[in-house]
Amino acid sequence: MKTTLAALSLTALLTPALSQAADAPISARQYQSVLAGSWRDPANSARDGYRHPQQTLEFFGLGARQTVIEITPGGGWYSEVLAPLLKDHGQYIAAVQAASSSAYARTSEENLKKKFAADPTRYGKASVVEFDPKAPVFGKPASADAVLTFRNVHNWVAAGTAPATFSAFYRVLKPGGVLGVEDHRAKDGADLQAIKDSGYLTTAQVVKLATDAGFKLAGQSEVNANPKDTKDYPAGVWTLPPTLKLGEQDKAKYVAIGESDRMTLRFVKPTQ
């Protein structure tokens, strides 16, 4: 699939508040400084070649004055980038599943809070909010400039919570606000069982979830594409790095393929 931008003009949809945020772009030097930051986990930095954080965030239109909510940031891979970029003029919010929902959610929240507390210089303004995955609320209505989520939608689809989650994104965003989505991209035609088994889902499925919630598709990027990914592995997407679920079995083969082929989509909440 070639990189395409929908005919829909993002600029025309921006509210004055969001336009002001967009008027404070993040420079290439700022990205370079943060990506080279000593606070980043070396294992996280090593994935930059697969995850293309600068190009991805530029595509989503990240601005220095924005209020940005990242959904289920896990170990904080993007927290290490977003929070420092936003600390001076914006606001980074990590939205995590309620600790009571699972042991994984509890551990993830504890570790993220420890990360933030250990480095107030970079994370002093960052905050953590909990949400109920079955009835999600991410903040006050129309309070965020951007909502970003990386490789999470397939989990929500498998759990049956995706429609409620996308509706909650719509509510928390300001008119003109941006929803940025990255996820493992399936071959066209994959069904629900295939998603559960493989971890991949189709672009069409994500677009439908977003547009059903009221969003407009504003652009697609191939920045996180991987044509080497054949999407037909014994343990689904988790066969590939970084999980390498099969351990040493054919490890060199899967390392050579790299991380998964990923869709990168930008949606906008209409102004009216």
N, C-alpha and C positions, 0 to 999 in steps of 0.2 A: 504494500500500500504506500503510495507516495504521500509526502507531507502535504496537507491541505489546510486551508483556512476557510471557514464557512463565510459566505457572503455577508452574513450578519456583522454589522459594525459594532465592535465592542465599545468604541468611543461614544457612539450615539446612545448607548444604553447607560452610560455612567451617570450617577447622581453627582451633584456638586461636592458632597462629602468625599465620595470615592475618587473623584477627579483630583481633589486636593491631595489625597494620598498618592495618587499616581504621578502627581507633579514632583514627587520626591523619589525619583528612581534610584535604585541601588547600583553603584558604579562597579565596573569590572574590577577595580582595585579593591573595593570593599569585599567583593566575593572572593577574590584571591587571598586576601588577608584572613578571612574567616575560614576558608577551606584549608588553609595552611596552619590553622590555629593549634597550639600545643595542647589545648584542652580536649581535642577530638581523640576518641579512641583510635589507635592505629589500625585496628581491624575494620573500623568504619571508614577511615580515610582510604583504605585499600580498595574499597568498593566504588569509589568515585568514578572509575572508568566504566563501570556498568550502569551507574545510577544517574550520572550527568546532572548533579544538583544545580549548578549554575544555570545551565540551559533550560532545565525543567522549570525552575522558579521564575526565570525570565519569561518563559512562555506563559506561565500562569499570571504574569503581570505583577509580581510582588513589588510593593512599594514600602519605603522606609517608615511611613507614618500609618501604615495599616494596622488594624486589629485583625490578627490571623488566628484561626482555630485549627489545630491539627488534630485529626480524629485518630484515636488509638495509636499513639506514637511508639508503642512497644518499648524497646530499650533506649529510645531517644536518638536514633540515627539522624533524623532531620531536626530534632531539638537542638543538637549541637551546632547546626547551621542557622536555623531560623531565629532562635532566641537571641544570639549575638547580633544578627543583622537588624533586629527590631528593637533592641534594648534602649536605644537613645531616644527615638521618637515614636515608636509603635508599641504594639503589645502582642506578645506570643502567649497563647493559651493552649495547653495540652488537655484534650478531652479524653478521659479514660473510662473504661467500663467500671461500674461500681465495684468496689473491692469485695462486696458480698456475693457478686455474681459467679466468681470462680477463684480457685487458688491462683491461677495464672494472672487474673486481673489484679488480685491483691498484691502479688509479688511485683508485677510490673509497675503498679502505682508507687509502692514503697521504694523501688529502685530509682524511679524517675525523680521522686521527691528528694532522695538522697543526692542524686546527681545535681539537682538545682541548689540544694542547701550547701553543697561542698564548694561551689564556685559562684558566690554572689556577684562577682564582677561581671560574669557573662549571663547569669540566670536570675539576678536579683529581681527583675521585673516580671519574669515568667511566672505563670500560674497554672494550677492543675484543677480541673473541674471533673466531677464524676457524672456519669449518666447511666440511666437504666437502659440496657440494650433492647428491652421489649417496649419501652415507652420513652424514647430518647428526647432529652431537652439539653441543648448545648449552651444556652445563655438566654438573655433577654431578647425578645423579637427585634429584628433589624438592628442588631448591635455589632455585627462583624462585617468587615470588608471582604474577607476571603475565608473559605473553608477548604482545607487541603486534606486529602487522604491518599495514602500510598499502600497499595496491595492489601486492601481490606474488603473490598466489595464482594469478592468471591466468598468470603466467610459469612457475610450478611445474607447473601443469596442462599447459601446452604442452610443457614439457620432460619430463614423465612422472615428476617427482620429488615430486609433491604428497603421495602417501600416506606416503612415508618422512619427509617434513618434518613432517606433522601428528603422526605417531607420536613423533618426536623432541620436539615441543612437549609431548606428554603426559608423556614421561619426565622432562623437566627441571622440570616444575611440581610444586609441593607439592600434596597432596590439598586440594581446595578452591580451588586456584589458578585464575586467570582467563586465558583466551585471548581477546584482542580482535582482531577482523578487520575491516578496511575494504577494499573493492575495487569496481571498476567493475561495475555490475549489468546483466546482459543481460536481454533479454526471455525469458520462459519458453520452454524448448525448445531453446535454443542448444546445438549439439553441439561436439565437440572442434575441428573445423576452423573453426567460427565463432569459437571462443575464440582460436585462433591468428591468424585473420585480423583480428579486431576488437579484441581485448584485453578484451572484456566476458565475464563468466561468470555463470551463474545462482546465485541464492541457494541453491537446492536442491542444487547441486553442492558448494558450500562446506559446507553443513550435513552432507551425506553424508560428505565427507572428515573432518570433525571427529568426527561420531558413530561412524564406522567406527574411528577411533583411540581411542575410549573416552569422548569428551567428551559433556556434556549441553548442549543449547541453553538458555541462561538468559535471553536477551532479544534483541530486535531494535529498532533505532532508525532513524528517518527523518531524523536530524539532517543527514546528508550527501546527502539526496535532491535531485535536480534534474529536475523535470518537463519542463523545456525540452529535455532531452537525448533526441533521437529515435533515437540508436544505429545510424544507417545512413549512415555517412560514408565517403567514398572511401578514406581512410587510417585507418579504424577510430577508436578512441578518441583516437589521437594526432593526429587532425584538430583536436581541441578544445584550448583552453588547458590546461596551459601550453606544450605541445609545439608546437602550430600547425604541423604537419608540411607543410601545403600552402603555407606562407609567406604571401604577400600575396593568394593566391587566396581570395576570399570571406572574408577575414580578419575584417572587421567582423561578418559573420553569425555566425562561430564564437565570436568574443569576446562577442557578445551572448548566446549560449547559455550560455557559462561552462564551468566544469569538469564532468566527467562526473557522471551519476547514480550514487550509490554505496550499496551495502549497508553497514550497520554492525552487526556481530553480536558478542554476548558468549557465550562458552562457559565451562563450569566443569568441572574435573576432579573427579569424585565422591570423597567421602572414604572410600568402601568399595565 
